[in-house]
Amino acid sequence: MFLSKMKCPVLYCVTLLLMFLLTGLFLIGINLAKASYSQNESTESGQLQPLAKATPPRAYITSYNIFKRDYSKIIQCQINPATGAFSRCGDTGATGLNNPGMVVLNQQGTRAFIVNSASNRVVQCKVDQLTGNFSNCGDTGASKLSQPASITLNKKGTRAFVANFADSKIIACHVDSATGNFSNCIDTGGYGFSHSSDIVLNKEENRAFVLSLWGGRVNVCEVDPVTRQFSQCHNAGATGLYIPSEMAFNGAGDQAYITSQGDSKVVHCNVDVATGKFSACGDTGATEVYVPTGIAVNPEGTRAYVVNTYAGQVTQCKINPDSGMFSHCANAGASLLKYPDGIHIHW
């Protein structure tokens, strides 16, 4: 605009105009770069900080020497979402463990809870979300435990349900989400269990499925959301179980997969989400499994991970979501395992 008022040779004015245009384009480029940088950074204490990169899914596996009790660890491995293969396995650094049977993380992946059957304790640890390592481990203060075998949390991470193997009871405790400490632990009053080995809540958290190791069955109970008391417990109808250890459900909650130690099988059952009844149970056809204990299934219900205690490995299998049949079973590649037991995958 001001160039039109300048008196100068044509060539000189044209040169100046080009210089201004180039300068303007340069400044626009800087501003665009800043805007792009701002979209990929977060501001903290007045400084631009890069956002944390998305971390791959991780598997957490309990591992201990059942004969000498000189090895109690939680091993974590990264999972390739495309192939299901494990890699970069390492000790989480969890402390205070004594025969850990099961580990579970809260939904945020910031805290882990580990049941220890030999010490009748639940240990909680902070979790580094970037590395997967544990720190600041300590006793939760849970009470009424008798050889705890398994643990599950509600979605908010404010309640824990622990399966006692010795007295077959299910204990419910309040969880302080800030500290990880347990309080107000009570017997849920569930019945019909025989050496409880696992417990799983349905998506609505108003129904519990309890696995009985010696009874070879799954019991289903209604859960009072306020009192945490169980009622109307009865046999869910699962069949084909021989010393079952753990169970896992697909994301929809209408397919259940149960490890059967006695005959080294994984059993699949259809689940009626309205009633909790199991039906059409049968062998999944899983191979590469030997005395399977822990099991985890991805939310899509297309891949399963089975822990083989005496083989010291985790087997991964593809799942046909329509039939529940397993195929392409193979060693997932986990390392550092010594008599592994339970598995939890944080997706």
Contacts in CASP RR format, 6 or more apart in sequence:
PFRMAT RR
TARGET T0000
AUTHOR 0000-0000-0000
METHOD contacts of the structure
MODEL  1
MFLSKMKCPVLYCVTLLLMFLLTGLFLIGINLAKASYSQNESTESGQLQP
LAKATPPRAYITSYNIFKRDYSKIIQCQINPATGAFSRCGDTGATGLNNP
GMVVLNQQGTRAFIVNSASNRVVQCKVDQLTGNFSNCGDTGASKLSQPAS
ITLNKKGTRAFVANFADSKIIACHVDSATGNFSNCIDTGGYGFSHSSDIV
LNKEENRAFVLSLWGGRVNVCEVDPVTRQFSQCHNAGATGLYIPSEMAFN
GAGDQAYITSQGDSKVVHCNVDVATGKFSACGDTGATEVYVPTGIAVNPE
GTRAYVVNTYAGQVTQCKINPDSGMFSHCANAGASLLKYPDGIHIHW
3 13 0 8 1.000
3 16 0 8 1.000
3 17 0 8 1.000
3 20 0 8 1.000
6 13 0 8 1.000
8 16 0 8 1.000
37 48 0 8 1.000
38 48 0 8 1.000
40 50 0 8 1.000
40 51 0 8 1.000
41 48 0 8 1.000
41 49 0 8 1.000
41 50 0 8 1.000
41 51 0 8 1.000
42 48 0 8 1.000
42 49 0 8 1.000
42 50 0 8 1.000
42 51 0 8 1.000
43 49 0 8 1.000
52 129 0 8 1.000
52 130 0 8 1.000
53 130 0 8 1.000
55 129 0 8 1.000
55 130 0 8 1.000
55 132 0 8 1.000
56 78 0 8 1.000
56 79 0 8 1.000
56 80 0 8 1.000
56 81 0 8 1.000
57 78 0 8 1.000
57 79 0 8 1.000
57 81 0 8 1.000
57 345 0 8 1.000
57 346 0 8 1.000
57 347 0 8 1.000
58 76 0 8 1.000
58 77 0 8 1.000
58 78 0 8 1.000
58 79 0 8 1.000
58 132 0 8 1.000
58 345 0 8 1.000
58 346 0 8 1.000
59 76 0 8 1.000
59 77 0 8 1.000
59 79 0 8 1.000
59 86 0 8 1.000
59 296 0 8 1.000
59 305 0 8 1.000
59 314 0 8 1.000
59 332 0 8 1.000
59 334 0 8 1.000
59 343 0 8 1.000
59 344 0 8 1.000
59 345 0 8 1.000
60 74 0 8 1.000
60 75 0 8 1.000
60 76 0 8 1.000
60 92 0 8 1.000
60 103 0 8 1.000
60 105 0 8 1.000
60 112 0 8 1.000
60 343 0 8 1.000
60 344 0 8 1.000
60 345 0 8 1.000
60 346 0 8 1.000
61 74 0 8 1.000
61 75 0 8 1.000
61 76 0 8 1.000
61 77 0 8 1.000
61 103 0 8 1.000
61 307 0 8 1.000
61 314 0 8 1.000
61 334 0 8 1.000
61 337 0 8 1.000
61 340 0 8 1.000
61 341 0 8 1.000
61 342 0 8 1.000
61 343 0 8 1.000
62 73 0 8 1.000
62 74 0 8 1.000
62 100 0 8 1.000
62 101 0 8 1.000
62 102 0 8 1.000
62 103 0 8 1.000
62 114 0 8 1.000
62 340 0 8 1.000
62 341 0 8 1.000
62 342 0 8 1.000
62 343 0 8 1.000
63 71 0 8 1.000
63 72 0 8 1.000
63 73 0 8 1.000
63 74 0 8 1.000
63 75 0 8 1.000
63 100 0 8 1.000
63 336 0 8 1.000
63 337 0 8 1.000
63 338 0 8 1.000
63 339 0 8 1.000
63 340 0 8 1.000
63 341 0 8 1.000
64 71 0 8 1.000
64 72 0 8 1.000
64 73 0 8 1.000
64 97 0 8 1.000
64 99 0 8 1.000
64 100 0 8 1.000
64 101 0 8 1.000
64 338 0 8 1.000
64 339 0 8 1.000
64 341 0 8 1.000
65 71 0 8 1.000
65 72 0 8 1.000
65 338 0 8 1.000
65 339 0 8 1.000
66 99 0 8 1.000
66 309 0 8 1.000
66 339 0 8 1.000
69 98 0 8 1.000
69 99 0 8 1.000
69 118 0 8 1.000
71 338 0 8 1.000
71 339 0 8 1.000
72 96 0 8 1.000
72 97 0 8 1.000
72 98 0 8 1.000
72 99 0 8 1.000
72 100 0 8 1.000
72 116 0 8 1.000
73 91 0 8 1.000
73 92 0 8 1.000
73 93 0 8 1.000
73 94 0 8 1.000
73 97 0 8 1.000
73 100 0 8 1.000
73 336 0 8 1.000
73 338 0 8 1.000
74 91 0 8 1.000
74 92 0 8 1.000
74 93 0 8 1.000
74 94 0 8 1.000
74 97 0 8 1.000
74 100 0 8 1.000
74 103 0 8 1.000
74 112 0 8 1.000
74 114 0 8 1.000
74 134 0 8 1.000
75 89 0 8 1.000
75 90 0 8 1.000
75 91 0 8 1.000
75 92 0 8 1.000
75 334 0 8 1.000
75 335 0 8 1.000
75 336 0 8 1.000
75 337 0 8 1.000
75 340 0 8 1.000
76 89 0 8 1.000
76 90 0 8 1.000
76 92 0 8 1.000
76 132 0 8 1.000
76 133 0 8 1.000
77 86 0 8 1.000
77 87 0 8 1.000
77 88 0 8 1.000
77 89 0 8 1.000
77 90 0 8 1.000
77 332 0 8 1.000
77 333 0 8 1.000
77 334 0 8 1.000
77 335 0 8 1.000
78 86 0 8 1.000
78 87 0 8 1.000
78 88 0 8 1.000
78 89 0 8 1.000
79 85 0 8 1.000
79 86 0 8 1.000
79 345 0 8 1.000
80 86 0 8 1.000
80 87 0 8 1.000
84 303 0 8 1.000
84 316 0 8 1.000
84 332 0 8 1.000
85 316 0 8 1.000
85 332 0 8 1.000
85 333 0 8 1.000
86 314 0 8 1.000
86 332 0 8 1.000
86 333 0 8 1.000
86 334 0 8 1.000
86 335 0 8 1.000
87 333 0 8 1.000
89 333 0 8 1.000
89 334 0 8 1.000
89 335 0 8 1.000
89 336 0 8 1.000
90 335 0 8 1.000
90 336 0 8 1.000
91 336 0 8 1.000
92 112 0 8 1.000
92 125 0 8 1.000
92 132 0 8 1.000
92 133 0 8 1.000
92 134 0 8 1.000
93 133 0 8 1.000
93 134 0 8 1.000
93 135 0 8 1.000
94 100 0 8 1.000
94 112 0 8 1.000
94 114 0 8 1.000
94 123 0 8 1.000
94 125 0 8 1.000
94 134 0 8 1.000
94 137 0 8 1.000
95 123 0 8 1.000
95 125 0 8 1.000
95 134 0 8 1.000
95 137 0 8 1.000
95 138 0 8 1.000
96 116 0 8 1.000
96 123 0 8 1.000
96 137 0 8 1.000
96 138 0 8 1.000
97 114 0 8 1.000
97 116 0 8 1.000
97 123 0 8 1.000
98 116 0 8 1.000
98 117 0 8 1.000
98 118 0 8 1.000
98 119 0 8 1.000
98 121 0 8 1.000
99 116 0 8 1.000
99 117 0 8 1.000
99 118 0 8 1.000
99 119 0 8 1.000
100 114 0 8 1.000
100 115 0 8 1.000
100 116 0 8 1.000
100 117 0 8 1.000
100 123 0 8 1.000
100 341 0 8 1.000
101 114 0 8 1.000
101 115 0 8 1.000
101 116 0 8 1.000
101 117 0 8 1.000
101 149 0 8 1.000
101 150 0 8 1.000
101 341 0 8 1.000
101 342 0 8 1.000
102 114 0 8 1.000
102 115 0 8 1.000
102 149 0 8 1.000
102 150 0 8 1.000
102 151 0 8 1.000
102 198 0 8 1.000
102 246 0 8 1.000
102 341 0 8 1.000
102 342 0 8 1.000
102 344 0 8 1.000
103 112 0 8 1.000
103 113 0 8 1.000
103 114 0 8 1.000
103 115 0 8 1.000
103 342 0 8 1.000
103 344 0 8 1.000
104 112 0 8 1.000
104 113 0 8 1.000
104 151 0 8 1.000
104 152 0 8 1.000
104 153 0 8 1.000
104 344 0 8 1.000
105 111 0 8 1.000
105 112 0 8 1.000
105 113 0 8 1.000
105 127 0 8 1.000
105 344 0 8 1.000
105 346 0 8 1.000
106 113 0 8 1.000
106 153 0 8 1.000
106 157 0 8 1.000
106 177 0 8 1.000
107 155 0 8 1.000
107 156 0 8 1.000
107 157 0 8 1.000
109 127 0 8 1.000
109 129 0 8 1.000
109 346 0 8 1.000
110 126 0 8 1.000
110 127 0 8 1.000
110 129 0 8 1.000
111 124 0 8 1.000
111 125 0 8 1.000
111 126 0 8 1.000
111 127 0 8 1.000
111 180 0 8 1.000
112 124 0 8 1.000
112 125 0 8 1.000
112 127 0 8 1.000
112 134 0 8 1.000
113 122 0 8 1.000
113 123 0 8 1.000
113 124 0 8 1.000
113 140 0 8 1.000
113 151 0 8 1.000
113 153 0 8 1.000
113 160 0 8 1.000
113 180 0 8 1.000
114 122 0 8 1.000
114 123 0 8 1.000
114 124 0 8 1.000
114 125 0 8 1.000
114 151 0 8 1.000
115 121 0 8 1.000
115 122 0 8 1.000
115 145 0 8 1.000
115 148 0 8 1.000
115 149 0 8 1.000
115 150 0 8 1.000
115 151 0 8 1.000
115 162 0 8 1.000
116 122 0 8 1.000
116 123 0 8 1.000
116 148 0 8 1.000
117 147 0 8 1.000
117 148 0 8 1.000
117 149 0 8 1.000
117 165 0 8 1.000
120 145 0 8 1.000
120 146 0 8 1.000
120 147 0 8 1.000
120 148 0 8 1.000
121 139 0 8 1.000
121 140 0 8 1.000
121 141 0 8 1.000
121 142 0 8 1.000
121 145 0 8 1.000
121 148 0 8 1.000
122 139 0 8 1.000
122 140 0 8 1.000
122 141 0 8 1.000
122 142 0 8 1.000
122 145 0 8 1.000
122 148 0 8 1.000
122 151 0 8 1.000
122 160 0 8 1.000
122 162 0 8 1.000
122 182 0 8 1.000
123 137 0 8 1.000
123 138 0 8 1.000
123 139 0 8 1.000
123 140 0 8 1.000
124 137 0 8 1.000
124 138 0 8 1.000
124 139 0 8 1.000
124 140 0 8 1.000
124 180 0 8 1.000
124 181 0 8 1.000
125 134 0 8 1.000
125 135 0 8 1.000
125 136 0 8 1.000
125 137 0 8 1.000
125 138 0 8 1.000
126 134 0 8 1.000
126 135 0 8 1.000
126 136 0 8 1.000
126 137 0 8 1.000
127 133 0 8 1.000
127 134 0 8 1.000
128 134 0 8 1.000
128 135 0 8 1.000
140 173 0 8 1.000
140 175 0 8 1.000
140 180 0 8 1.000
140 181 0 8 1.000
140 182 0 8 1.000
141 181 0 8 1.000
141 182 0 8 1.000
141 183 0 8 1.000
142 160 0 8 1.000
142 162 0 8 1.000
142 171 0 8 1.000
142 173 0 8 1.000
142 182 0 8 1.000
142 185 0 8 1.000
143 171 0 8 1.000
143 173 0 8 1.000
143 182 0 8 1.000
143 185 0 8 1.000
144 164 0 8 1.000
144 169 0 8 1.000
144 171 0 8 1.000
144 185 0 8 1.000
144 186 0 8 1.000
144 187 0 8 1.000
145 162 0 8 1.000
145 164 0 8 1.000
145 171 0 8 1.000
146 164 0 8 1.000
146 165 0 8 1.000
146 166 0 8 1.000
146 167 0 8 1.000
146 169 0 8 1.000
147 164 0 8 1.000
147 165 0 8 1.000
147 166 0 8 1.000
148 162 0 8 1.000
148 163 0 8 1.000
148 164 0 8 1.000
148 165 0 8 1.000
148 171 0 8 1.000
149 163 0 8 1.000
149 164 0 8 1.000
149 165 0 8 1.000
149 196 0 8 1.000
149 197 0 8 1.000
149 198 0 8 1.000
149 213 0 8 1.000
150 162 0 8 1.000
150 163 0 8 1.000
150 196 0 8 1.000
150 197 0 8 1.000
150 198 0 8 1.000
150 199 0 8 1.000
150 246 0 8 1.000
151 160 0 8 1.000
151 161 0 8 1.000
151 162 0 8 1.000
151 163 0 8 1.000
151 199 0 8 1.000
152 160 0 8 1.000
152 161 0 8 1.000
152 199 0 8 1.000
152 200 0 8 1.000
152 201 0 8 1.000
153 159 0 8 1.000
153 160 0 8 1.000
153 161 0 8 1.000
153 175 0 8 1.000
154 201 0 8 1.000
154 205 0 8 1.000
155 205 0 8 1.000
156 177 0 8 1.000
157 175 0 8 1.000
157 177 0 8 1.000
158 174 0 8 1.000
158 175 0 8 1.000
158 177 0 8 1.000
159 172 0 8 1.000
159 173 0 8 1.000
159 174 0 8 1.000
159 175 0 8 1.000
159 228 0 8 1.000
160 172 0 8 1.000
160 173 0 8 1.000
160 175 0 8 1.000
160 182 0 8 1.000
161 170 0 8 1.000
161 171 0 8 1.000
161 172 0 8 1.000
161 188 0 8 1.000
161 199 0 8 1.000
161 201 0 8 1.000
161 208 0 8 1.000
161 228 0 8 1.000
162 170 0 8 1.000
162 171 0 8 1.000
162 172 0 8 1.000
162 173 0 8 1.000
162 199 0 8 1.000
163 170 0 8 1.000
163 196 0 8 1.000
163 197 0 8 1.000
163 198 0 8 1.000
163 199 0 8 1.000
163 210 0 8 1.000
163 211 0 8 1.000
164 170 0 8 1.000
164 171 0 8 1.000
164 196 0 8 1.000
165 195 0 8 1.000
165 196 0 8 1.000
165 197 0 8 1.000
165 213 0 8 1.000
166 195 0 8 1.000
168 192 0 8 1.000
168 193 0 8 1.000
168 194 0 8 1.000
168 195 0 8 1.000
168 196 0 8 1.000
168 212 0 8 1.000
169 187 0 8 1.000
169 188 0 8 1.000
169 189 0 8 1.000
169 190 0 8 1.000
169 193 0 8 1.000
169 196 0 8 1.000
170 187 0 8 1.000
170 188 0 8 1.000
170 189 0 8 1.000
170 190 0 8 1.000
170 193 0 8 1.000
170 196 0 8 1.000
170 199 0 8 1.000
170 208 0 8 1.000
170 210 0 8 1.000
170 230 0 8 1.000
171 185 0 8 1.000
171 186 0 8 1.000
171 187 0 8 1.000
171 188 0 8 1.000
172 185 0 8 1.000
172 186 0 8 1.000
172 188 0 8 1.000
172 228 0 8 1.000
173 182 0 8 1.000
173 183 0 8 1.000
173 184 0 8 1.000
173 185 0 8 1.000
173 186 0 8 1.000
174 182 0 8 1.000
174 183 0 8 1.000
174 184 0 8 1.000
174 185 0 8 1.000
175 181 0 8 1.000
175 182 0 8 1.000
176 182 0 8 1.000
176 183 0 8 1.000
186 228 0 8 1.000
188 208 0 8 1.000
188 221 0 8 1.000
188 223 0 8 1.000
188 228 0 8 1.000
188 229 0 8 1.000
188 230 0 8 1.000
189 229 0 8 1.000
189 230 0 8 1.000
190 210 0 8 1.000
190 221 0 8 1.000
190 230 0 8 1.000
190 231 0 8 1.000
190 233 0 8 1.000
191 230 0 8 1.000
191 233 0 8 1.000
192 212 0 8 1.000
192 219 0 8 1.000
192 233 0 8 1.000
193 210 0 8 1.000
193 212 0 8 1.000
193 219 0 8 1.000
193 233 0 8 1.000
194 212 0 8 1.000
194 213 0 8 1.000
194 214 0 8 1.000
194 215 0 8 1.000
194 216 0 8 1.000
194 217 0 8 1.000
195 212 0 8 1.000
195 213 0 8 1.000
195 214 0 8 1.000
195 215 0 8 1.000
196 210 0 8 1.000
196 211 0 8 1.000
196 212 0 8 1.000
196 213 0 8 1.000
197 211 0 8 1.000
197 212 0 8 1.000
197 213 0 8 1.000
197 244 0 8 1.000
197 245 0 8 1.000
197 246 0 8 1.000
198 210 0 8 1.000
198 211 0 8 1.000
198 244 0 8 1.000
198 245 0 8 1.000
198 246 0 8 1.000
198 247 0 8 1.000
199 208 0 8 1.000
199 209 0 8 1.000
199 210 0 8 1.000
199 211 0 8 1.000
200 208 0 8 1.000
200 209 0 8 1.000
200 247 0 8 1.000
200 248 0 8 1.000
200 249 0 8 1.000
201 207 0 8 1.000
201 208 0 8 1.000
201 209 0 8 1.000
201 223 0 8 1.000
202 208 0 8 1.000
202 209 0 8 1.000
202 249 0 8 1.000
202 253 0 8 1.000
202 273 0 8 1.000
202 276 0 8 1.000
203 251 0 8 1.000
203 253 0 8 1.000
205 223 0 8 1.000
205 225 0 8 1.000
206 222 0 8 1.000
206 223 0 8 1.000
206 225 0 8 1.000
207 220 0 8 1.000
207 221 0 8 1.000
207 222 0 8 1.000
207 223 0 8 1.000
207 276 0 8 1.000
208 220 0 8 1.000
208 221 0 8 1.000
208 223 0 8 1.000
208 230 0 8 1.000
209 218 0 8 1.000
209 219 0 8 1.000
209 220 0 8 1.000
209 236 0 8 1.000
209 247 0 8 1.000
209 256 0 8 1.000
209 276 0 8 1.000
210 218 0 8 1.000
210 219 0 8 1.000
210 220 0 8 1.000
210 221 0 8 1.000
210 233 0 8 1.000
211 217 0 8 1.000
211 218 0 8 1.000
211 244 0 8 1.000
211 245 0 8 1.000
211 246 0 8 1.000
211 247 0 8 1.000
211 258 0 8 1.000
212 218 0 8 1.000
212 219 0 8 1.000
212 244 0 8 1.000
213 243 0 8 1.000
213 244 0 8 1.000
213 245 0 8 1.000
214 243 0 8 1.000
216 241 0 8 1.000
216 242 0 8 1.000
216 243 0 8 1.000
216 244 0 8 1.000
217 235 0 8 1.000
217 236 0 8 1.000
217 237 0 8 1.000
217 238 0 8 1.000
217 241 0 8 1.000
218 235 0 8 1.000
218 236 0 8 1.000
218 237 0 8 1.000
218 238 0 8 1.000
218 241 0 8 1.000
218 244 0 8 1.000
218 247 0 8 1.000
218 256 0 8 1.000
218 258 0 8 1.000
218 278 0 8 1.000
219 233 0 8 1.000
219 234 0 8 1.000
219 235 0 8 1.000
219 236 0 8 1.000
220 233 0 8 1.000
220 234 0 8 1.000
220 235 0 8 1.000
220 236 0 8 1.000
220 276 0 8 1.000
220 277 0 8 1.000
221 230 0 8 1.000
221 231 0 8 1.000
221 232 0 8 1.000
221 233 0 8 1.000
221 234 0 8 1.000
222 230 0 8 1.000
222 231 0 8 1.000
222 232 0 8 1.000
223 229 0 8 1.000
223 230 0 8 1.000
224 230 0 8 1.000
224 231 0 8 1.000
236 276 0 8 1.000
236 277 0 8 1.000
236 278 0 8 1.000
237 269 0 8 1.000
237 277 0 8 1.000
237 278 0 8 1.000
237 279 0 8 1.000
237 281 0 8 1.000
238 256 0 8 1.000
238 258 0 8 1.000
238 267 0 8 1.000
238 269 0 8 1.000
238 278 0 8 1.000
238 281 0 8 1.000
239 269 0 8 1.000
239 278 0 8 1.000
239 281 0 8 1.000
239 282 0 8 1.000
240 260 0 8 1.000
240 267 0 8 1.000
240 281 0 8 1.000
240 282 0 8 1.000
241 258 0 8 1.000
241 260 0 8 1.000
241 267 0 8 1.000
242 260 0 8 1.000
242 261 0 8 1.000
242 262 0 8 1.000
242 263 0 8 1.000
242 265 0 8 1.000
243 260 0 8 1.000
243 261 0 8 1.000
243 262 0 8 1.000
244 258 0 8 1.000
244 259 0 8 1.000
244 260 0 8 1.000
244 261 0 8 1.000
244 267 0 8 1.000
245 259 0 8 1.000
245 260 0 8 1.000
245 261 0 8 1.000
245 292 0 8 1.000
245 293 0 8 1.000
245 294 0 8 1.000
246 258 0 8 1.000
246 259 0 8 1.000
246 293 0 8 1.000
246 294 0 8 1.000
246 295 0 8 1.000
246 342 0 8 1.000
247 256 0 8 1.000
247 257 0 8 1.000
247 258 0 8 1.000
247 259 0 8 1.000
247 295 0 8 1.000
248 256 0 8 1.000
248 257 0 8 1.000
248 295 0 8 1.000
248 296 0 8 1.000
248 297 0 8 1.000
248 304 0 8 1.000
249 255 0 8 1.000
249 256 0 8 1.000
249 257 0 8 1.000
249 271 0 8 1.000
249 297 0 8 1.000
250 297 0 8 1.000
250 299 0 8 1.000
250 300 0 8 1.000
250 301 0 8 1.000
250 321 0 8 1.000
251 297 0 8 1.000
251 299 0 8 1.000
251 300 0 8 1.000
251 301 0 8 1.000
252 273 0 8 1.000
253 271 0 8 1.000
253 273 0 8 1.000
254 270 0 8 1.000
254 271 0 8 1.000
254 272 0 8 1.000
254 273 0 8 1.000
255 268 0 8 1.000
255 269 0 8 1.000
255 270 0 8 1.000
255 271 0 8 1.000
255 301 0 8 1.000
255 321 0 8 1.000
255 324 0 8 1.000
256 268 0 8 1.000
256 269 0 8 1.000
256 270 0 8 1.000
256 271 0 8 1.000
256 278 0 8 1.000
257 266 0 8 1.000
257 267 0 8 1.000
257 268 0 8 1.000
257 284 0 8 1.000
257 295 0 8 1.000
257 297 0 8 1.000
257 304 0 8 1.000
257 324 0 8 1.000
258 266 0 8 1.000
258 267 0 8 1.000
258 268 0 8 1.000
258 269 0 8 1.000
258 295 0 8 1.000
259 265 0 8 1.000
259 266 0 8 1.000
259 267 0 8 1.000
259 289 0 8 1.000
259 292 0 8 1.000
259 293 0 8 1.000
259 294 0 8 1.000
259 295 0 8 1.000
259 306 0 8 1.000
259 307 0 8 1.000
260 266 0 8 1.000
260 267 0 8 1.000
260 292 0 8 1.000
261 291 0 8 1.000
261 292 0 8 1.000
261 293 0 8 1.000
262 291 0 8 1.000
264 289 0 8 1.000
264 290 0 8 1.000
264 291 0 8 1.000
264 292 0 8 1.000
265 283 0 8 1.000
265 284 0 8 1.000
265 285 0 8 1.000
265 286 0 8 1.000
265 289 0 8 1.000
265 292 0 8 1.000
266 283 0 8 1.000
266 284 0 8 1.000
266 285 0 8 1.000
266 286 0 8 1.000
266 289 0 8 1.000
266 292 0 8 1.000
266 295 0 8 1.000
266 304 0 8 1.000
266 306 0 8 1.000
266 326 0 8 1.000
267 281 0 8 1.000
267 282 0 8 1.000
267 283 0 8 1.000
267 284 0 8 1.000
268 281 0 8 1.000
268 282 0 8 1.000
268 283 0 8 1.000
268 284 0 8 1.000
268 324 0 8 1.000
268 325 0 8 1.000
269 278 0 8 1.000
269 279 0 8 1.000
269 280 0 8 1.000
269 281 0 8 1.000
269 282 0 8 1.000
270 278 0 8 1.000
270 279 0 8 1.000
270 280 0 8 1.000
270 281 0 8 1.000
271 277 0 8 1.000
271 278 0 8 1.000
272 278 0 8 1.000
272 279 0 8 1.000
284 304 0 8 1.000
284 317 0 8 1.000
284 319 0 8 1.000
284 324 0 8 1.000
284 325 0 8 1.000
284 326 0 8 1.000
285 325 0 8 1.000
285 326 0 8 1.000
286 292 0 8 1.000
286 304 0 8 1.000
286 306 0 8 1.000
286 315 0 8 1.000
286 317 0 8 1.000
286 326 0 8 1.000
286 329 0 8 1.000
287 317 0 8 1.000
287 326 0 8 1.000
287 329 0 8 1.000
288 308 0 8 1.000
288 315 0 8 1.000
288 317 0 8 1.000
288 329 0 8 1.000
288 330 0 8 1.000
288 331 0 8 1.000
289 306 0 8 1.000
289 308 0 8 1.000
289 315 0 8 1.000
289 329 0 8 1.000
290 308 0 8 1.000
290 310 0 8 1.000
290 311 0 8 1.000
291 308 0 8 1.000
291 309 0 8 1.000
291 310 0 8 1.000
291 311 0 8 1.000
292 306 0 8 1.000
292 307 0 8 1.000
292 308 0 8 1.000
292 309 0 8 1.000
292 315 0 8 1.000
293 307 0 8 1.000
293 308 0 8 1.000
293 309 0 8 1.000
293 340 0 8 1.000
293 341 0 8 1.000
293 342 0 8 1.000
294 306 0 8 1.000
294 307 0 8 1.000
294 341 0 8 1.000
294 342 0 8 1.000
294 343 0 8 1.000
295 304 0 8 1.000
295 305 0 8 1.000
295 306 0 8 1.000
295 307 0 8 1.000
295 343 0 8 1.000
296 304 0 8 1.000
296 305 0 8 1.000
296 343 0 8 1.000
296 344 0 8 1.000
296 345 0 8 1.000
297 303 0 8 1.000
297 304 0 8 1.000
297 305 0 8 1.000
297 319 0 8 1.000
298 304 0 8 1.000
298 345 0 8 1.000
298 347 0 8 1.000
299 347 0 8 1.000
300 321 0 8 1.000
301 319 0 8 1.000
301 321 0 8 1.000
302 318 0 8 1.000
302 319 0 8 1.000
302 321 0 8 1.000
303 316 0 8 1.000
303 317 0 8 1.000
303 318 0 8 1.000
303 319 0 8 1.000
304 316 0 8 1.000
304 317 0 8 1.000
304 319 0 8 1.000
304 326 0 8 1.000
305 314 0 8 1.000
305 315 0 8 1.000
305 316 0 8 1.000
305 332 0 8 1.000
305 343 0 8 1.000
305 345 0 8 1.000
306 314 0 8 1.000
306 315 0 8 1.000
306 316 0 8 1.000
306 317 0 8 1.000
307 314 0 8 1.000
307 340 0 8 1.000
307 341 0 8 1.000
307 342 0 8 1.000
307 343 0 8 1.000
308 314 0 8 1.000
308 315 0 8 1.000
308 340 0 8 1.000
309 339 0 8 1.000
309 340 0 8 1.000
309 341 0 8 1.000
310 339 0 8 1.000
312 337 0 8 1.000
312 338 0 8 1.000
312 339 0 8 1.000
312 340 0 8 1.000
313 331 0 8 1.000
313 332 0 8 1.000
313 333 0 8 1.000
313 334 0 8 1.000
313 337 0 8 1.000
313 340 0 8 1.000
314 331 0 8 1.000
314 332 0 8 1.000
314 333 0 8 1.000
314 334 0 8 1.000
314 337 0 8 1.000
314 340 0 8 1.000
314 343 0 8 1.000
315 329 0 8 1.000
315 330 0 8 1.000
315 331 0 8 1.000
315 332 0 8 1.000
316 329 0 8 1.000
316 330 0 8 1.000
316 331 0 8 1.000
316 332 0 8 1.000
317 326 0 8 1.000
317 327 0 8 1.000
317 328 0 8 1.000
317 329 0 8 1.000
317 330 0 8 1.000
318 326 0 8 1.000
318 327 0 8 1.000
318 328 0 8 1.000
319 325 0 8 1.000
319 326 0 8 1.000
320 326 0 8 1.000
320 327 0 8 1.000
334 340 0 8 1.000
END
